[in-house]
């Protein structure tokens, strides 16, 4: 649950306060700790986080 709250805060910041360098974020779809597919994003300067809702499909 805390992951979802943290992700929500990060998503809101990204949506309303976008970074000055749009190219600095790279995302891939990975298997999360709950064994579902989810988008995982990292900034070039560091800081990675899970983004969006996890898939209903298990990995």
Secondary structure as GFF3:
##gff-version 3
##sequence-region A 1 59
A	DSSP	alpha_helix	2	16	.	.	.	ID=ss1
A	DSSP	three_ten_helix	22	24	.	.	.	ID=ss2
A	DSSP	beta_strand	25	31	.	.	.	ID=ss3
A	DSSP	beta_strand	37	43	.	.	.	ID=ss4
A	DSSP	beta_strand	48	51	.	.	.	ID=ss5
###
